[in-house]
Amino acid sequence: MISSRFLRLISNSSRQGQIFWLIGTLAVAAIYAIFALKIALSHPYIIPDDARQHVFWMQRFLDADLFPDDVMADYFESVAPAGYTTLYQIGAKLGINPFLLNKILPLILVIVATFYCFKVVMQLFPVPFAAFICGLLLNQNFWLQDDIPSATPVAFAYPLFLAFLYYLLRENIILTGVTIALLGLFYPQCVFLASGLLLFHCLSWNQGRISLSPHRKNYLLSGIGLAVALAVMLPYALKSSEYGPVLTADQAKTLWPSFFIDNPLEYWLCWRRTGIFPSEWCELSFSLPQIWLGVLLPVLLRFAPRFPLAEKISPRLILLPQLLLVSLAMFLAAHALLFQLHLPSRYTEHSLRLVMPIAGAISLTLILEWLVQKLRTTQAKTYRFIWGLTATVLLTILLIYPILLRKFPDVDYKIGKFSPLYEFLSTQPKDTLIASIAEETDNLPAFTNRSILVSPSYVIGYHQTYYQELNQRAIEILSAQYSEKLDAVQQAIQKYGIDLWIVERSAFTPEYLEKSPWLRRFQLTETQPLFKAAKQAEAALRRGTVPALVKAIAPCTEFEAGDFVVLQAECLTKRPR
């Protein structure tokens, strides 16, 4: 009796069944997102890691006097996609602080993405239960890494690309074009993937043979879609940056050697910016159930007659391997043209996070239906127990899997721990420029609305002039802080117009330099000048050399908070050299 009800629950494709499972899917998405939103609103100084770079400059929308002549603010503004910038600008005009909008957007984005995920599955496999499972798997994926929680441009890739897939499957010419345009305005890398799928749309697969599609509408849809893709990507191709051309692979080996690693297997498979697989999959040792369920789908389809629901699978399911092929092609092209097409991993990790939940959901639905059928037809109690237990275990693992993880949701929010320091700096003039080698410098632009000279989190640009400028700043400020003569500090102050210099009292020890997270996050190698400067300073401290800045702390201190000391730059310039 129970097995019969469960079978009807799985296979119910009525309108009422669709509405029931859609509501359930959206409810799961909302619950996960609300857990994350609760974290985001739990502290006055909290922000997603990537938002520190991509959102801080948007405070200019509320106050145009903030971050004047700030090279980092100007750079991140220049590389922000137009649609992303416009959305935050509209929010600011409505009185919504960019950082507040940044915390709210993930809830909206996951709801939209989950809705279109449900719709895509219904096009490929019209079983609402499978669409629910896919939404569950997708949302587990969302909160295992920080793309959606960051509400940066990459967060928009998922809802917009799922919308594109849905309208492509529906062959809606207008809305397919609209979603391609939106992808170009928010996350242009996905336009290449969409274009590849449009090319596949002109082909037909019949009895193992590939030929041109006999349907004229396919060419019309693909032609219009590709035209929109060209139009939206052309400005990117023609745009020249004031920060110079993007890095070449040879330059990166010198300026950013840590981008490359000696282990080729890790470099091509799991390295964060170059690997084919999502980094969280590698960290979890590929233990996500959806990965193996997704891989299992081609095997199950070879035995389709044994699974009654398999007859509902649409031939358009070929869209999934097509997406993987396009993604792999773009991944290889991005490696061949390193940095010209941004980062190679961006072309495969997002696709895999979408394909595997869809394939995994279909696999699980087929397996569960087969198990329930076995329960109904098997008379032996032992076998009934085995089939029932297997079905229960599968569903239980799927539902409680996040609880088994060390951290879920894994939102990667950065919490500021030095409120007095932020409050003091926020009261300084808006054109204040702060210099420091403290790790906390990463948080200052977001938490104080004041400019910093340099910090590791902001040295992630891919343009030569920008990258070289910030590296040079890092070398000069580190060398000046540990110099035996104060004139190095004074020269840096005069060169860059520094107003405040923040030091940590614990910074003047060899151990600080040896273990400094600030320096480690620059990912230094022995060939880099900054590494050499750090080692020279460390060696000098071990010899007992006292940096000149130490002697200036007492007379030039303007504010203290814990280990932090804020020094007045004007005072430092007046000190004897």
C-alpha positions as a printed Julia matrix, in Angstrom:
577×3 Matrix{Float64}:
  0.0     0.0     0.0
  2.77    2.41    0.97
  4.78    1.47   -2.12
  1.76    2.19   -4.35
  1.31    5.64   -2.83
  4.99    6.4    -3.14
  4.98    5.27   -6.78
  2.07    7.58   -7.53
  3.92   10.38   -5.73
  7.02    9.87   -7.85
  5.3     9.49  -11.2
  2.5    12.04  -10.76
  2.78   14.44  -13.71
 -0.57   16.18  -13.32
 -0.82   19.95  -13.08
 -1.57   19.64   -9.38
  1.5    17.44   -8.98
  3.67   19.99  -10.77
  2.45   22.81   -8.55
  2.95   20.72   -5.41
  6.55   19.8    -6.25
  7.39   23.28   -7.55
  6.24   24.83   -4.28
  8.27   22.24   -2.39
 11.36   23.01   -4.52
 11.07   26.76   -4.01
 10.51   26.21   -0.29
 13.78   24.26   -0.02
 15.6    27.01   -1.91
 14.12   29.67    0.38
 15.0    27.74    3.55
 18.65   27.31    2.52
 18.87   30.96    1.49
 17.28   32.2     4.71
 19.88   30.27    6.74
 22.58   32.09    4.77
 20.78   35.44    5.06
 20.61   35.0     8.82
 24.4    34.68    8.85
 24.77   37.7     6.55
 22.7    39.89    8.89
 24.22   38.54   12.1
 26.98   41.15   12.46
 27.36   44.84   11.58
 30.73   44.15    9.94
 30.29   41.12    7.72
 30.75   40.72    3.98
 31.29   37.95    1.39
 34.95   37.52    0.51
 34.67   38.47   -3.17
 32.27   41.33   -2.48
 35.09   43.16   -0.74
 36.54   43.88   -4.18
 33.46   43.91   -6.39
 31.08   45.95   -4.23
 33.08   48.38   -2.07
 33.5    50.94   -4.86
 29.73   51.05   -5.39
 29.44   53.17   -2.25
 30.2    55.94   -4.74
 26.6    55.58   -5.91
 25.54   56.95   -2.53
 28.39   59.42   -2.11
 30.39   60.47   -5.17
 33.17   61.87   -2.98
 34.22   58.45   -1.71
 37.42   56.77   -2.95
 38.77   59.75   -4.92
 41.61   58.84   -7.3
 41.57   55.31   -5.88
 43.23   53.01   -8.42
 41.61   49.88   -6.95
 38.12   51.35   -6.89
 38.57   52.67  -10.42
 39.88   49.32  -11.64
 37.05   47.2   -10.24
 34.53   49.72  -11.54
 36.1    49.48  -15.02
 35.91   45.67  -15.19
 32.39   45.32  -13.72
 29.83   44.15  -16.32
 27.36   46.86  -17.29
 24.24   45.02  -16.13
 25.75   44.22  -12.75
 26.76   47.84  -12.22
 23.38   49.14  -13.33
 21.48   46.86  -10.95
 23.4    48.1    -7.92
 23.13   51.68   -9.16
 19.35   51.38   -9.4
 19.31   49.94   -5.89
 21.32   52.9    -4.61
 18.91   55.35   -6.26
 16.1    53.59   -4.39
 18.01   54.13   -1.16
 19.34   50.57   -0.79
 22.93   50.46    0.38
 25.03   48.31   -2.02
 26.21   46.11    0.86
 22.61   45.49    1.99
 21.56   44.67   -1.58
 24.55   42.34   -1.78
 23.18   40.37    1.18
 19.61   40.24   -0.11
 20.34   39.32   -3.73
 21.36   35.68   -3.06
 17.84   34.91   -1.8
 16.34   36.28   -5.02
 18.92   34.64   -7.27
 18.46   31.14   -5.81
 14.67   31.39   -6.08
 14.93   32.37   -9.76
 17.58   29.74  -10.47
 15.55   27.03   -8.71
 12.4    27.97  -10.64
 14.17   27.68  -13.99
 15.92   24.5   -12.87
 12.51   22.95  -12.21
 11.28   24.11  -15.62
 14.35   22.79  -17.45
 13.96   19.33  -15.91
 10.28   19.28  -16.84
 11.31   19.87  -20.46
 13.85   17.05  -20.4
 12.05   14.6   -18.12
  8.48   15.65  -17.29
  8.38   14.11  -13.83
  7.83   16.77  -11.12
  9.45   14.61   -8.44
 12.68   14.56  -10.5
 12.49   18.35  -10.89
 12.16   18.64   -7.1
 15.2    16.42   -6.54
 17.17   18.48   -9.05
 16.26   21.68   -7.23
 17.37   20.12   -3.95
 20.72   19.0    -5.41
 21.26   22.34   -7.11
 20.68   24.28   -3.91
 23.05   22.03   -2.02
 25.59   22.92   -4.7
 24.88   26.63   -4.34
 25.7    26.7    -0.65
 28.83   24.56   -0.84
 30.75   27.4    -2.45
 30.54   31.18   -2.53
 29.4    32.06   -6.07
 25.74   32.76   -5.25
 26.39   34.09   -1.71
 28.86   36.65   -3.08
 26.2    38.32   -5.27
 29.06   39.29   -7.59
 28.72   38.88  -11.4
 29.27   35.11  -11.26
 26.19   34.73   -9.02
 24.0    35.79  -11.93
 25.4    33.09  -14.22
 23.22   30.35  -12.72
 19.71   31.86  -12.9
 20.38   33.48  -16.28
 21.93   30.41  -17.89
 19.16   28.15  -16.59
 16.64   30.62  -18.02
 18.5    30.47  -21.34
 18.37   26.67  -21.32
 14.65   26.7   -20.62
 13.78   29.14  -23.4
 16.12   27.32  -25.8
 14.31   24.06  -25.05
 10.98   25.84  -25.58
 12.39   27.35  -28.79
 11.22   30.78  -27.68
 13.19   33.02  -30.02
 12.57   36.32  -28.23
 13.28   35.17  -24.68
 16.27   33.11  -25.77
 17.75   36.29  -27.23
 16.87   38.26  -24.1
 18.61   35.78  -21.8
 21.72   35.8   -23.99
 21.79   39.6   -23.81
 21.42   39.46  -20.02
 24.25   36.93  -19.77
 26.43   39.34  -21.71
 25.5    42.17  -19.36
 26.14   40.18  -16.18
 28.53   37.28  -16.87
 29.9    37.34  -20.44
 31.78   34.03  -20.24
 28.47   32.16  -20.39
 27.67   33.79  -23.73
 30.32   31.56  -25.31
 28.62   28.49  -23.84
 25.22   29.66  -25.04
 26.63   30.28  -28.52
 28.04   26.75  -28.67
 24.64   25.3   -27.78
 23.02   27.41  -30.48
 25.38   25.89  -33.03
 24.41   22.41  -31.84
 20.78   23.45  -32.23
 21.32   23.54  -35.99
 22.28   19.87  -35.99
 20.12   16.78  -35.85
 20.98   13.43  -34.26
 19.12   10.58  -35.89
 19.9     6.88  -35.44
 23.49    7.57  -34.49
 24.1    10.0   -37.36
 24.67   13.72  -37.2
 23.14   15.9   -39.91
 21.85   19.4   -40.4
 18.49   20.04  -38.78
 15.52   19.8   -41.18
 13.6    22.4   -39.17
 13.81   26.0   -40.4
 12.91   27.4   -36.97
 16.11   25.95  -35.52
 18.18   28.06  -37.9
 16.1    31.13  -37.17
 16.47   30.72  -33.41
 20.2    30.03  -33.66
 20.8    32.86  -36.09
 19.03   35.45  -33.98
 20.64   34.12  -30.8
 24.14   34.25  -32.3
 23.49   37.76  -33.6
 22.52   38.87  -30.1
 25.61   37.14  -28.71
 27.83   38.97  -31.2
 26.19   42.3   -30.45
 26.53   41.96  -26.69
 30.13   40.68  -26.82
 31.43   43.15  -29.41
 31.86   46.0   -26.9
 34.07   43.75  -24.75
 36.19   42.87  -27.77
 36.6    46.49  -28.86
 37.09   47.94  -25.38
 40.63   48.9   -24.44
 41.59   49.2   -20.79
 43.54   52.09  -19.34
 45.27   49.46  -17.23
 47.0    47.98  -20.23
 46.46   44.63  -21.98
 45.68   41.51  -20.03
 48.56   39.44  -18.72
 50.13   36.92  -21.05
 51.02   33.43  -19.87
 54.75   34.3   -19.93
 54.19   37.45  -17.87
 52.06   35.54  -15.37
 54.91   33.08  -14.83
 56.97   36.04  -13.61
 54.38   38.28  -11.98
 51.99   35.59  -10.74
 53.97   32.33  -10.6
 51.67   30.76   -8.03
 48.98   30.61  -10.74
 50.97   27.67  -12.1
 51.76   24.62   -9.98
 54.16   21.75  -10.52
 51.54   19.02  -10.16
 49.99   18.74  -13.66
 47.14   16.53  -12.48
 46.04   19.08   -9.89
 46.62   21.97  -12.28
 44.33   20.53  -14.93
 41.73   18.94  -12.68
 41.33   20.73   -9.36
 43.36   23.95   -9.17
 40.96   26.78   -8.35
 41.45   28.87  -11.5
 42.75   26.29  -13.97
 41.09   22.97  -13.11
 38.2    21.43  -14.95
 36.27   20.45  -11.81
 34.66   22.75   -9.22
 37.09   23.26   -6.36
 34.58   22.19   -3.69
 34.2    18.82   -5.4
 37.93   18.26   -5.02
 37.87   19.42   -1.4
 35.07   16.96   -0.66
 36.96   14.21   -2.54
 34.06   13.92   -5.0
 31.82   12.61   -2.23
 28.75   14.55   -3.38
 25.94   12.03   -4.13
 24.82   14.0    -7.17
 28.19   13.53   -8.9
 27.94    9.74   -8.89
 24.23    9.73   -9.59
 24.9    11.97  -12.59
 27.7     9.73  -13.86
 25.34    6.76  -13.46
 22.71    8.16  -15.85
 24.36    6.99  -19.13
 24.59    3.49  -17.65
 20.92    3.48  -16.65
 19.89    4.67  -20.1
 21.58    1.65  -21.66
 19.04   -0.44  -19.75
 16.13    1.92  -20.31
 13.51   -0.83  -20.89
 13.94   -1.91  -17.27
 12.87    1.53  -16.05
  9.27    2.37  -17.01
  9.75    6.1   -16.4
 12.66    6.17  -18.84
 10.18    6.42  -21.7
  9.39    9.94  -20.5
 12.96   11.13  -21.09
 12.99   13.59  -23.98
 15.47   13.21  -26.85
 16.45   16.78  -25.97
 18.36   15.34  -23.01
 21.26   15.41  -25.47
 21.54   19.05  -24.41
 23.5    17.92  -21.34
 26.41   16.23  -23.17
 26.34   19.08  -25.69
 26.81   21.59  -22.87
 29.69   19.54  -21.48
 31.35   19.39  -24.91
 31.04   23.15  -25.42
 32.34   23.78  -21.92
 35.34   21.52  -22.48
 36.11   23.22  -25.79
 36.03   26.67  -24.15
 38.1    25.35  -21.24
 40.85   24.26  -23.65
 40.59   27.49  -25.62
 40.94   29.53  -22.43
 44.08   27.58  -21.56
 45.5    28.11  -25.04
 44.71   31.85  -24.9
 45.38   32.23  -21.19
 43.71   35.31  -19.65
 42.39   36.48  -23.04
 39.21   34.5   -22.31
 39.53   35.01  -18.55
 40.05   31.86  -16.43
 39.73   28.33  -17.87
 37.84   26.9   -14.89
 35.01   29.38  -15.39
 33.89   27.47  -18.48
 33.49   24.06  -16.87
 32.78   24.47  -13.16
 29.45   26.27  -13.63
 28.31   23.82  -16.31
 29.15   20.83  -14.12
 27.26   22.34  -11.2
 24.18   22.47  -13.45
 24.52   19.26  -15.44
 25.18   16.93  -12.51
 22.08   17.87  -10.46
 19.9    17.39  -13.55
 21.45   14.05  -14.49
 21.57   12.96  -10.85
 17.91   13.77  -10.29
 16.85   11.73  -13.32
 19.02    8.81  -12.2
 17.63    8.83   -8.68
 14.04    9.0    -9.91
 14.56    6.03  -12.22
 16.23    4.02   -9.45
 13.56    4.83   -6.86
 10.75    3.92   -9.22
 12.49    0.62  -10.04
 12.93   -0.13   -6.32
  9.28    0.63   -5.58
  8.23   -1.63   -8.44
 10.37   -4.36   -6.9
  8.61   -3.83   -3.58
  5.24   -4.27   -5.24
  6.14   -7.41   -7.19
  8.43   -9.2    -4.74
  6.72  -11.55   -2.33
  9.74  -12.61   -0.28
  9.96  -10.53    2.88
 13.77  -10.48    2.79
 13.87   -8.95   -0.66
 11.09   -6.52    0.17
 13.1    -5.41    3.17
 16.26   -4.97    1.04
 14.48   -2.94   -1.66
 12.68   -0.81    0.91
 15.84   -0.18    2.9
 17.77    0.77   -0.25
 15.12    3.3    -1.28
 15.0     4.76    2.23
 18.78    5.05    2.47
 19.03    6.78   -0.91
 16.45    9.4     0.01
 17.84    9.88    3.51
 21.4    10.44    2.3
 20.13   12.93   -0.23
 18.11   14.9     2.32
 20.54   14.93    5.23
 23.81   15.11    3.29
 24.44   18.79    4.17
 24.24   17.94    7.9
 27.16   15.57    7.46
 29.41   18.32    6.12
 31.83   20.27    8.27
 30.27   23.55    7.24
 26.94   24.21    5.56
 26.05   26.64    4.21
 29.64   27.49    3.29
 29.13   31.18    2.53
 32.72   32.37    3.1
 31.69   35.59    4.84
 34.43   37.72    6.36
 33.59   39.12    9.79
 35.3    42.28   10.98
 36.67   41.9    14.5
 37.96   45.41   15.12
 34.91   47.68   15.34
 36.71   50.55   17.19
 39.27   50.74   14.39
 36.57   50.83   11.68
 34.59   53.46   13.56
 37.63   55.69   13.96
 38.68   55.42   10.32
 35.11   56.1     9.17
 35.27   59.52   10.84
 38.37   60.56    8.87
 38.1    62.8     5.78
 36.72   61.04    2.71
 39.95   61.46    0.78
 42.02   59.7     3.47
 44.54   57.18    2.12
 45.67   54.4     4.46
 48.88   52.38    4.21
 49.48   49.13    6.08
 50.8    45.61    5.67
 48.32   44.24    8.22
 45.98   41.51    7.0
 43.06   43.57    8.26
 43.73   46.07    5.46
 41.65   43.8     3.2
 38.51   44.79    5.12
 39.06   48.52    5.46
 37.54   49.79    2.17
 34.3    47.88    2.8
 34.0    48.6     6.53
 35.25   52.2     6.58
 34.63   53.63    3.09
 38.22   54.85    3.06
 40.94   54.12    0.5
 43.92   51.88    1.11
 47.24   51.97   -0.71
 47.45   48.23   -1.37
 46.27   44.88   -0.01
 46.52   41.28   -1.29
 42.79   40.77   -1.89
 42.82   43.59   -4.42
 45.85   42.35   -6.37
 43.73   39.98   -8.46
 43.47   42.06  -11.61
 44.45   40.53  -14.93
 45.74   43.71  -16.58
 49.46   44.33  -16.69
 49.57   47.97  -15.58
 47.24   47.41  -12.64
 49.01   44.28  -11.44
 52.47   45.84  -11.7
 51.34   49.04   -9.96
 49.97   47.25   -6.92
 52.95   44.94   -6.66
 55.26   47.96   -6.73
 53.24   49.61   -3.97
 53.48   46.46   -1.86
 57.26   46.34   -2.27
 57.7    50.0    -1.35
 55.46   49.98    1.7
 56.94   46.77    3.1
 60.5    47.96    2.54
 59.71   51.34    4.11
 58.08   49.85    7.23
 61.21   47.82    8.03
 63.82   50.34    6.9
 66.45   51.54    9.36
 65.91   55.06    8.09
 62.65   56.98    8.22
 63.24   58.63    4.87
 61.87   55.51    3.09
 58.58   55.98    4.95
 58.57   59.71    4.22
 59.22   59.13    0.52
 56.33   56.68    0.29
 54.05   59.14    2.08
 54.97   61.95   -0.29
 54.81   59.78   -3.42
 51.33   58.38   -2.79
 49.77   61.04   -0.55
 49.36   58.7     2.42
 47.44   60.17    5.38
 47.5    57.32    7.9
 49.94   54.46    8.43
 48.61   51.51   10.42
 51.04   49.15   12.11
 50.64   46.2    14.44
 52.87   46.28   17.48
 53.64   42.61   16.86
 54.77   43.34   13.3
 58.38   44.11   14.18
 59.49   40.54   14.79
 60.96   37.99   12.36
 58.11   35.6    13.18
 55.53   38.12   12.01
 57.13   38.38    8.6
 57.68   34.66    8.38
 54.05   33.82    9.14
 52.29   36.97    7.97
 49.0    36.06    6.23
 49.28   39.33    4.3
 52.5    38.24    2.69
 51.37   34.64    2.26
 48.25   35.77    0.43
 50.41   37.53   -2.14
 51.48   33.95   -2.94
 55.12   34.91   -3.19
 57.88   32.9    -4.78
 61.61   33.39   -4.53
 61.77   35.07   -7.94
 59.55   38.0    -6.95
 60.97   41.3    -5.67
 58.38   41.43   -2.88
 59.57   38.06   -1.6
 63.15   39.29   -1.6
 62.16   42.5     0.24
 60.33   40.45    2.88
 63.29   38.13    3.37
 65.7    41.06    3.65
 63.5    42.67    6.3
 63.2    39.38    8.17
 66.97   38.92    8.12
 67.51   42.47    9.41
 65.13   41.86   12.3
 66.94   38.66   13.19
 70.18   40.65   13.32
 68.58   42.9    15.88
 68.0    45.88   13.6
 65.28   48.22   14.88
 63.17   49.77   12.06
 62.99   53.56   12.19
 59.19   53.4    12.23
 59.29   51.79   15.69
 60.83   54.93   17.18
 58.1    57.06   15.6
 55.18   55.12   17.04
 54.93   56.94   20.38
 55.1    60.53   19.1
 52.94   59.96   15.98
 50.16   57.75   17.36
 46.7    59.11   16.64
 44.6    56.1    17.62
 45.08   52.66   19.16
 42.85   49.59   19.12
 44.28   46.37   20.48
 47.44   45.54   18.56
 46.74   48.21   15.95
 48.35   51.63   16.08
 47.26   54.36   13.67
 50.09   56.76   12.88
 49.59   60.27   11.53
 51.5    60.52    8.25
 52.05   64.26    8.61
 53.81   63.62   11.92
 56.0    60.98   10.29
 57.12   63.37    7.57
 58.26   65.9    10.17
 60.34   63.41   12.13
 64.12   63.56   11.66
 65.4    61.04    9.14
